[in-house]
Every structure is written in structure tokens, then in C-alpha cells.
Amino acid sequence: MYQVQTGPPYRHYTDREIDTANDTDLPDLLNSLGYHVKRVGRYYTTREMDSLRIKGRRTWYRYSESTGGDAIDFLRHFHRMSFAESVGFLLTFNGYPVNSPLHLPIRRTRPPPQRERPLFVLPPANSGNERVHAYLLGRGIAPDIISHFIEAGLLYEDTPYHNCVFVGRDSAGKPVFAAKRGTWGDFKGDAAGSDKSSTAKSVTSLSLSAKSGPVKANGSRSSRWRK
């Protein structure tokens, strides 16, 4: 249903042509591709991908994949088009001839798209923290330290993956950062939209301890680190 024809063979596109392609109105583009676009408050989404968010009609982010971008990125990610094919397709969609140089004035109704930090949302919490306790105990972190961070709202277990989530808060106590560490395997990563610049040092030190090696009951790291 959402297949699109690829563009002409590769050719060099100018910066103006690329800017024109990226200035594509995303809700209009997705409608033309067969998606069911709907507006929810200040953003747009689709019936097919409810975790997709379109802001300012020019940028998108899909929270279930922690990825986003502009119109070119959308075609490359969801329709497996090359960069050149994406630019060519979008120029054609916007009414510009692809096989001749772009000398027409750019039809820009808005400022160039700005790269925005995705909206920060804490991962959903699990009903208990049993796996987090077991994992951190296995890393040599004392039980009272684990309990302290959980009670302080700086650590919890998410769902459905049961990761350790280390929460960083700003000076006002608002969550601004979440570092995720798998309780099995080697997964580690940050929640989309995390702002490390204002993260509390305490949560950072505990997350580093969980990733690097055991700590003693007083919070200092033991001399024998696990690799």
C-alpha cells in the first residue's frame, strides 16, 4: 500500500535542491503515500504508526525506534530509498523538474527545518524492581544504596524490557535524563530526548558503577573491577 516508485538514476543534487526536498510538508507527503494522518494537539501522527510524531510539519520522530529526521530521512528509513532517489522523489512531489537544473525560486513558506531535541519521556515503570535489585547486587552494589536510589526516584525497573533506568534530575527536581542498562545481555542506551547537560552527579556515578564494576557499601568502587 505504501510502495513508491524510485527516482531517476543517481545525479548530483545542489544544496538548494536538497533544501527544497527537506522543506516538504510531511503530513501532505504521508497522505499522498497512503498513510492515514491525524492531528493530535500540536503534532501529527498516523493510524499505522501511533508512536510517530510530526512537529512543525517538517520533522518527524518515531519513539518506538528512537529515530527521526526530515522528509529525506523518512523515505530512506520507511521506504528503503537511496538519498538520491529520496531527493528526486521529493522534488517531483513538490512540482520541480528533476532532470533539469533548479533555477526556480524555492517555494519556502516556513524557515528551514530546525533539528529539535525529541520530547523527553521516562520509560514506563514496571510494577516492581526485583530484577534491578538482583542485577545491581550481582554487580557488587550494596542493598542499602540500591534502596536509597529507588526511594529517591533516581532508579527503577522499566517495562516490558526490565532494564535498570537511572534517572537524572535538574536543580528543580524535574527528570531530564534517563540512562537504560539491560539486566541481561549488553544493552545500554539513553531515553530519547535525554539532556545530559543538567544531570545530577549522583545518578551518573551509580550508573557508571553498574556498568563498570562493584562498589563497596560506602559508595567507593572496589579495587578489583569487573570487565
C-alpha positions as CSV (number, residue, x, y, z in Angstrom):
1,M,0.0,0.0,0.0
2,Y,2.9,2.3,0.8
3,Q,5.2,1.5,-2.1
4,V,6.6,4.3,-4.1
5,Q,8.4,4.4,-7.4
6,T,12.1,5.3,-7.0
7,G,13.5,8.3,-8.8
8,P,15.9,8.7,-11.7
9,P,19.5,7.3,-11.7
10,Y,21.9,9.0,-9.3
11,R,23.0,12.5,-10.1
12,H,24.5,15.3,-8.0
13,Y,21.9,17.5,-6.3
14,T,22.7,21.0,-5.3
15,D,22.2,22.3,-1.8
16,R,19.2,24.3,-2.9
17,E,17.6,21.2,-4.3
18,I,18.3,19.3,-1.1
19,D,16.8,22.2,1.0
20,T,13.8,22.2,-1.2
21,A,13.3,18.4,-0.7
22,N,13.6,18.8,3.0
23,D,11.1,21.6,3.1
24,T,8.4,19.1,2.1
25,D,5.2,19.3,4.1
26,L,5.3,15.9,5.9
27,P,1.5,15.5,6.6
28,D,0.8,16.2,2.9
29,L,3.6,13.8,1.8
30,L,2.3,11.0,4.1
31,N,-1.3,11.5,2.9
32,S,-0.1,11.1,-0.7
33,L,1.7,7.9,0.2
34,G,-1.5,6.3,1.6
35,Y,-0.9,6.8,5.4
36,H,-3.9,7.9,7.5
37,V,-2.6,11.1,9.0
38,K,-4.3,12.7,12.0
39,R,-3.6,15.7,14.2
40,V,-3.3,15.3,17.9
41,G,-2.8,18.6,19.7
42,R,0.4,20.3,18.4
43,Y,1.7,17.3,16.4
44,Y,0.6,14.9,13.7
45,T,0.7,11.1,13.8
46,T,-0.6,8.2,11.7
47,R,-3.0,5.4,12.3
48,E,-0.4,3.0,11.0
49,M,2.4,4.2,13.4
50,D,1.0,5.7,16.6
51,S,4.4,6.3,18.0
52,L,5.3,8.6,15.1
53,R,5.3,12.4,15.9
54,I,5.5,15.1,13.2
55,K,6.3,18.6,14.6
56,G,6.3,21.8,12.7
57,R,5.1,19.8,9.6
58,R,8.8,19.4,8.6
59,T,10.4,17.0,11.2
60,W,9.4,13.5,12.5
61,Y,10.4,11.2,15.3
62,R,9.3,7.6,15.9
63,Y,9.6,6.8,19.6
64,S,9.3,3.0,19.2
65,E,12.5,3.1,17.2
66,S,14.2,6.1,18.7
67,T,14.8,7.6,15.3
68,G,13.7,10.6,13.3
69,G,14.6,13.2,10.8
70,D,13.3,15.1,7.9
71,A,11.4,14.2,4.7
72,I,14.5,12.6,3.0
73,D,15.2,10.6,6.2
74,F,11.5,9.4,6.2
75,L,11.7,8.0,2.6
76,R,15.1,6.4,3.3
77,H,14.0,4.8,6.5
78,F,10.5,3.6,5.8
79,H,10.6,3.2,2.0
80,R,14.2,2.0,1.6
81,M,15.1,4.7,-1.0
82,S,18.6,5.9,-1.5
83,F,19.5,9.5,-0.7
84,A,19.4,10.5,-4.4
85,E,16.1,8.7,-5.0
86,S,14.6,10.4,-2.0
87,V,15.6,13.9,-3.2
88,G,14.4,13.2,-6.7
89,F,11.1,11.9,-5.5
90,L,10.5,14.9,-3.2
91,L,11.4,17.4,-5.9
92,T,8.9,15.8,-8.2
93,F,6.3,15.7,-5.4
94,N,6.8,19.5,-4.9
95,G,6.4,20.2,-8.6
96,Y,10.1,20.8,-9.6
97,P,11.5,19.1,-12.7
98,V,14.2,16.6,-11.6
99,N,16.0,16.3,-15.0
100,S,16.8,20.0,-15.3
101,P,18.7,22.4,-13.0
102,L,16.7,24.0,-10.3
103,H,16.6,27.7,-11.2
104,L,13.1,28.5,-9.9
105,P,12.8,30.3,-6.6
106,I,12.5,28.0,-3.7
107,R,8.8,27.7,-2.6
108,R,9.6,28.2,1.1
109,T,6.7,29.2,3.3
110,R,8.5,28.5,6.5
111,P,12.0,28.9,7.9
112,P,14.4,26.0,7.2
113,P,13.6,23.0,9.4
114,Q,15.3,23.1,12.7
115,R,16.7,20.0,14.4
116,E,14.7,19.7,17.6
117,R,15.5,17.6,20.6
118,P,12.8,14.9,20.9
119,L,10.4,15.2,23.7
120,F,11.8,13.5,26.8
121,V,9.5,10.9,28.3
122,L,10.6,8.5,31.1
123,P,10.4,4.8,30.1
124,P,7.3,3.1,31.6
125,A,7.9,1.7,35.0
126,N,7.5,-2.0,36.0
127,S,5.3,-2.8,39.0
128,G,8.3,-4.0,40.9
129,N,12.1,-3.7,41.0
130,E,13.2,-7.3,41.6
131,R,15.4,-7.6,38.5
132,V,17.1,-4.3,39.2
133,H,17.9,-5.4,42.7
134,A,19.2,-8.7,41.6
135,Y,21.3,-7.2,38.8
136,L,22.9,-4.5,40.9
137,L,23.5,-6.9,43.8
138,G,25.4,-9.1,41.3
139,R,27.5,-6.0,40.3
140,G,28.5,-5.6,43.9
141,I,26.4,-2.6,44.8
142,A,25.2,-2.7,48.4
143,P,21.4,-3.2,49.1
144,D,21.0,0.0,51.1
145,I,22.5,2.0,48.2
146,I,20.1,0.4,45.7
147,S,17.1,1.1,48.0
148,H,18.2,4.7,48.6
149,F,18.3,5.5,44.9
150,I,14.9,3.8,44.3
151,E,13.3,5.7,47.1
152,A,14.8,8.9,45.9
153,G,13.3,8.4,42.4
154,L,16.6,8.1,40.7
155,L,16.4,4.4,39.8
156,Y,13.7,2.0,38.8
157,E,12.9,-1.0,36.6
158,D,11.2,-0.4,33.3
159,T,8.6,-2.5,31.4
160,P,8.5,-4.5,29.2
161,Y,12.3,-5.0,29.0
162,H,13.1,-4.8,32.7
163,N,16.1,-2.5,32.2
164,C,17.7,-0.5,35.0
165,V,16.6,3.1,34.5
166,F,18.9,5.7,36.1
167,V,17.1,9.0,36.3
168,G,18.8,12.4,36.2
169,R,17.0,15.4,37.5
170,D,17.7,19.1,37.1
171,S,18.1,21.6,40.0
172,A,14.3,21.8,40.3
173,G,14.0,18.1,40.7
174,K,12.5,17.6,37.2
175,P,13.5,14.4,35.3
176,V,15.6,15.4,32.3
177,F,17.7,12.3,31.6
178,A,17.3,8.5,31.7
179,A,20.2,6.0,31.2
180,K,19.0,2.5,30.5
181,R,21.1,-0.6,31.3
182,G,19.9,-4.1,30.5
183,T,19.6,-6.5,33.4
184,W,20.8,-9.2,31.0
185,G,22.9,-9.0,27.9
186,D,24.9,-5.9,27.0
187,F,22.2,-3.4,26.2
188,K,22.7,0.2,27.3
189,G,21.4,3.5,25.9
190,D,19.7,6.7,26.8
191,A,16.0,7.5,26.6
192,A,15.1,9.7,23.6
193,G,15.4,13.4,24.4
194,S,17.7,13.0,27.4
195,D,19.6,16.1,28.4
196,K,22.9,15.2,30.0
197,S,24.0,18.7,30.5
198,S,22.0,19.1,33.7
199,T,22.0,15.6,35.0
200,A,22.6,15.0,38.8
201,K,26.0,13.7,39.5
202,S,24.7,11.1,42.0
203,V,22.7,9.1,39.4
204,T,25.6,9.3,36.9
205,S,28.0,7.8,39.5
206,L,25.7,4.9,40.3
207,S,25.0,4.1,36.6
208,L,28.8,4.1,36.0
209,S,29.2,1.8,38.9
210,A,26.6,-0.6,37.5
211,K,28.4,-0.6,34.1
212,S,32.0,-0.7,35.3
213,G,32.3,-2.7,38.4
214,P,31.3,-3.3,42.0
215,V,31.2,-0.7,44.7
216,K,31.5,-1.0,48.4
217,A,28.8,-0.2,50.9
218,N,30.2,3.3,51.4
219,G,29.8,4.0,47.7
220,S,33.5,3.8,46.7
221,R,34.5,1.4,44.0
222,S,36.4,-1.7,44.9
223,S,40.0,-2.1,43.7
224,R,39.0,-5.2,41.7
225,W,36.9,-4.1,38.8
226,R,34.8,-6.4,36.6
227,K,35.4,-6.2,32.9
